[in-house]
Amino acid sequence: MEFSESVTKENLARAFAAECQAGARYQFMAKDAKQNGFNYIATILKQLAKNEMAHAKTFYEYVINNLKSKNGNVNIDAGYPFKQSELGTSLAESAQIEEYEATNIYPSFAKVAKDEGFLDIYKSFLLVADVEKIHAQKLSSLAQMFSKKALYKSAEAKQFVCSNCGHSENKKAAWNTCPLCGYPQGYVVIDLQQ
């Protein structure tokens, strides 16, 4: 199939726009987290934003490299979430969006790409779906811990580590201020495996 006539071209453009928006949304959330003293959450969100922009670049390059007209426009019609919430709610909502992308959007885009004969794009959509699934799990864990006020405490002793200086202690709750460098609790590494 000719790329310029394909549904895959439109799906790539939709995916590019969605990944760019997710990258921006995570940057905004990271700023909010940092302003509220959750530095390590901000670090996680910045990493997710970086991942989303890498996905966007992959999709963008597929369009650029496959369009015959290098100045082409791709018209798309899609909905994008615009909602501002407090951090805990934003984490939970973002987890749902990532899960939906991982289980519905990207697998369906992959199927179309495969059916249209774009096997490299098919594989990329599936690989991005795998990453979005991991994002969903991280965000869901953070949201649950945030809502239960369990970011810095555990029923059992575990290793808490300062993301600034590396100081670590095995205990049930993280320190309010790192005893080594004096950084606040928001710099404690959050174990998402709880």
Secondary structure per residue as TSV (DSSP state, phi and psi in degrees):
chain	resnum	aa	ss	phi	psi
A	1	M	-	360.0	144.9
A	2	E	-	-73.8	127.0
A	3	F	G	-55.4	-43.0
A	4	S	G	-64.9	-19.0
A	5	E	G	-101.1	2.3
A	6	S	-	-87.7	156.4
A	7	V	H	-73.1	-29.1
A	8	T	H	-57.8	-40.1
A	9	K	H	-57.1	-45.8
A	10	E	H	-68.9	-38.9
A	11	N	H	-63.9	-39.4
A	12	L	H	-63.0	-41.3
A	13	A	H	-65.4	-41.3
A	14	R	H	-63.2	-44.2
A	15	A	H	-64.8	-40.7
A	16	F	H	-57.9	-50.3
A	17	A	H	-62.4	-41.6
A	18	A	H	-66.8	-41.1
A	19	E	H	-68.0	-38.3
A	20	C	H	-61.7	-43.5
A	21	Q	H	-65.7	-41.1
A	22	A	H	-63.3	-41.6
A	23	G	H	-59.8	-43.7
A	24	A	H	-66.8	-43.0
A	25	R	H	-60.4	-42.2
A	26	Y	H	-67.6	-33.7
A	27	Q	H	-64.5	-42.7
A	28	F	H	-63.5	-42.6
A	29	M	H	-64.6	-38.5
A	30	A	H	-62.3	-41.3
A	31	K	H	-62.6	-43.1
A	32	D	H	-62.6	-44.6
A	33	A	H	-60.7	-46.2
A	34	K	H	-63.6	-42.2
A	35	Q	H	-63.1	-26.1
A	36	N	T	-98.0	13.4
A	37	G	T	85.6	10.4
A	38	F	-	-103.3	66.7
A	39	N	H	-59.7	-42.8
A	40	Y	H	-67.9	-36.2
A	41	I	H	-62.2	-40.9
A	42	A	H	-59.2	-40.6
A	43	T	H	-62.0	-44.4
A	44	I	H	-62.0	-45.3
A	45	L	H	-65.1	-37.0
A	46	K	H	-64.9	-36.9
A	47	Q	H	-66.3	-41.1
A	48	L	H	-63.0	-41.1
A	49	A	H	-60.1	-42.4
A	50	K	H	-62.1	-42.8
A	51	N	H	-60.3	-45.9
A	52	E	H	-61.9	-39.9
A	53	M	H	-70.0	-30.9
A	54	A	H	-66.4	-38.9
A	55	H	H	-63.1	-45.7
A	56	A	H	-57.4	-43.3
A	57	K	H	-63.2	-41.1
A	58	T	H	-58.8	-48.4
A	59	F	H	-65.5	-41.8
A	60	Y	H	-59.4	-46.2
A	61	E	H	-65.5	-34.8
A	62	Y	H	-61.1	-43.6
A	63	V	H	-64.9	-51.7
A	64	I	H	-57.7	-44.7
A	65	N	H	-75.2	-18.4
A	66	N	H	-107.3	-15.6
A	67	L	-	-75.1	135.6
A	68	K	S	-71.0	-38.4
A	69	S	S	-90.9	114.8
A	70	K	T	-71.9	-9.7
A	71	N	T	-111.4	30.2
A	72	G	-	-75.0	154.3
A	73	N	-	-109.3	139.7
A	74	V	-	-119.2	114.4
A	75	N	-	-85.3	130.5
A	76	I	-	-132.6	154.5
A	77	D	-	-130.1	114.5
A	78	A	-	-155.1	156.5
A	79	G	-	-96.4	142.6
A	80	Y	-	-130.7	135.3
A	81	P	-	-71.1	126.6
A	82	F	-	-126.7	104.8
A	83	K	-	-157.6	129.8
A	84	Q	-	-106.8	129.1
A	85	S	-	-137.7	169.3
A	86	E	-	-67.0	163.2
A	87	L	H	-55.1	-48.1
A	88	G	H	-59.5	-43.2
A	89	T	H	-67.8	-40.7
A	90	S	H	-61.6	-39.1
A	91	L	H	-61.8	-46.4
A	92	A	H	-65.2	-44.0
A	93	E	H	-64.4	-40.0
A	94	S	H	-65.7	-36.7
A	95	A	H	-60.6	-41.8
A	96	Q	H	-64.8	-41.6
A	97	I	H	-62.7	-46.6
A	98	E	H	-61.9	-42.0
A	99	E	H	-62.2	-43.0
A	100	Y	H	-63.5	-42.9
A	101	E	I	-61.2	-43.6
A	102	A	I	-67.4	-36.9
A	103	T	I	-101.5	-18.2
A	104	N	I	-121.6	-58.9
A	105	I	I	-64.4	-60.7
A	106	Y	H	-68.1	-36.7
A	107	P	H	-62.3	-37.6
A	108	S	H	-70.4	-38.7
A	109	F	H	-63.1	-38.7
A	110	A	H	-63.4	-43.5
A	111	K	H	-60.8	-44.8
A	112	V	H	-61.0	-46.0
A	113	A	H	-60.2	-42.8
A	114	K	H	-63.5	-46.4
A	115	D	H	-61.9	-31.3
A	116	E	T	-88.4	-2.1
A	117	G	T	90.6	16.1
A	118	F	-	-103.0	77.3
A	119	L	H	-67.8	-33.8
A	120	D	H	-66.9	-38.7
A	121	I	H	-69.8	-40.8
A	122	Y	H	-52.7	-49.8
A	123	K	H	-63.7	-40.8
A	124	S	H	-64.0	-42.0
A	125	F	H	-59.7	-41.6
A	126	L	H	-67.8	-39.4
A	127	L	H	-65.3	-40.3
A	128	V	H	-65.4	-39.0
A	129	A	H	-58.2	-40.1
A	130	D	H	-61.5	-42.9
A	131	V	H	-67.1	-40.9
A	132	E	H	-63.4	-32.8
A	133	K	H	-63.4	-42.9
A	134	I	H	-64.8	-41.4
A	135	H	H	-58.7	-44.7
A	136	A	H	-59.1	-42.9
A	137	Q	H	-64.6	-44.7
A	138	K	H	-61.5	-48.3
A	139	L	H	-65.4	-38.2
A	140	S	H	-65.0	-43.5
A	141	S	H	-61.0	-46.4
A	142	L	H	-61.0	-43.7
A	143	A	H	-62.0	-43.6
A	144	Q	H	-65.3	-45.3
A	145	M	H	-64.7	-39.8
A	146	F	H	-62.2	-47.1
A	147	S	H	-67.9	-29.4
A	148	K	T	-90.3	2.8
A	149	K	T	54.1	42.8
A	150	A	-	-119.1	26.6
A	151	L	T	-65.9	-36.9
A	152	Y	T	-121.5	25.3
A	153	K	E	-148.2	159.9
A	154	S	E	-147.8	150.3
A	155	A	E	-66.8	-29.4
A	156	E	E	-118.5	153.9
A	157	A	E	-61.5	138.6
A	158	K	E	-147.6	170.1
A	159	Q	E	-82.2	119.5
A	160	F	E	-104.9	134.2
A	161	V	E	-128.1	135.3
A	162	C	B	-78.0	124.5
A	163	S	T	-75.2	-10.0
A	164	N	T	-86.6	-55.6
A	165	C	T	-109.2	-13.4
A	166	G	-	90.8	-2.2
A	167	H	-	-56.2	137.8
A	168	S	E	-139.2	150.0
A	169	E	E	-143.6	146.8
A	170	N	E	-97.6	108.1
A	171	K	E	-158.7	177.3
A	172	K	E	-85.5	-19.0
A	173	A	E	-143.3	143.4
A	174	A	-	-74.1	155.9
A	175	W	-	-68.4	155.1
A	176	N	S	-75.2	-34.0
A	177	T	B	-136.6	131.3
A	178	C	-	-59.4	126.3
A	179	P	T	-67.6	-16.4
A	180	L	T	-92.5	-53.7
A	181	C	T	-107.3	-11.1
A	182	G	-	81.9	5.7
A	183	Y	-	-70.8	150.0
A	184	P	B	-72.1	167.2
A	185	Q	G	-53.7	-31.4
A	186	G	G	-59.9	-9.7
A	187	Y	G	-95.1	-1.2
A	188	V	B	-71.1	134.8
A	189	V	-	-66.1	131.0
A	190	I	-	-96.9	122.2
A	191	D	-	-80.8	109.0
A	192	L	T	-83.4	3.8
A	193	Q	T	-91.0	5.9
A	194	Q	-	-64.4	360.0
